[in-house]
Amino acid sequence: MSEDSYCLIDPAKPPRADGPPYAECVLCREPTEYPESYKGITLCPVCEWQEAQRTACSG
């Protein structure tokens, strides 16, 4: 069992886009680093960081 196994946050992220068009952030509607064709929740770097802070595993 690894040290990080208690954390329930899924570290999987969509693939980074090679260039425009970029997907829109689902929270603030700013462009993200992910391709527009990605199906799922995408966050811009700022919202991604804020979400990580909010949901960080404490131990």
C-alpha positions as CSV (number, residue, x, y, z in Angstrom):
1,M,0.0,0.0,0.0
2,S,1.5,3.3,-1.0
3,E,1.6,6.4,1.2
4,D,-0.8,8.2,-1.1
5,S,-3.4,5.5,-1.2
6,Y,-5.7,7.2,1.4
7,C,-6.3,10.2,-0.9
8,L,-9.5,9.9,-2.9
9,I,-8.7,12.6,-5.5
10,D,-8.3,11.1,-8.9
11,P,-5.0,12.5,-10.3
12,A,-6.0,11.7,-13.9
13,K,-6.2,14.8,-16.1
14,P,-7.2,15.3,-19.7
15,P,-4.4,15.5,-22.2
16,R,-2.8,18.9,-22.8
17,A,-3.7,20.6,-26.1
18,D,-1.1,21.2,-28.8
19,G,-2.7,24.5,-29.7
20,P,-6.1,26.3,-30.0
21,P,-9.0,25.7,-29.8
22,Y,-8.9,25.3,-26.0
23,A,-11.7,24.0,-23.8
24,E,-13.5,26.5,-21.6
25,C,-13.1,26.4,-17.8
26,V,-16.4,25.1,-16.3
27,L,-16.1,27.6,-13.4
28,C,-14.9,30.9,-14.9
29,R,-15.1,30.3,-18.7
30,E,-11.5,31.2,-19.3
31,P,-9.5,29.1,-21.7
32,T,-7.8,26.0,-20.3
33,E,-4.7,24.1,-21.3
34,Y,-6.9,21.2,-22.6
35,P,-8.3,20.6,-26.1
36,E,-11.8,21.8,-26.9
37,S,-12.6,18.3,-28.1
38,Y,-12.1,16.8,-24.5
39,K,-15.4,15.6,-23.1
40,G,-15.5,16.2,-19.3
41,I,-14.8,18.8,-16.7
42,T,-12.0,21.1,-17.5
43,L,-10.5,23.8,-15.3
44,C,-8.2,26.7,-16.1
45,P,-4.9,26.7,-14.2
46,V,-6.2,29.2,-11.6
47,C,-9.4,27.3,-10.9
48,E,-7.5,24.0,-11.0
49,W,-5.2,25.3,-8.3
50,Q,-8.0,26.7,-6.2
51,E,-9.9,23.4,-6.4
52,A,-6.8,21.4,-5.4
53,Q,-6.4,23.7,-2.4
54,R,-10.1,23.2,-1.5
55,T,-10.1,19.4,-1.8
56,A,-6.5,18.7,-0.6
57,C,-6.1,15.6,1.5
58,S,-5.0,16.3,5.0
59,G,-3.3,13.6,7.0
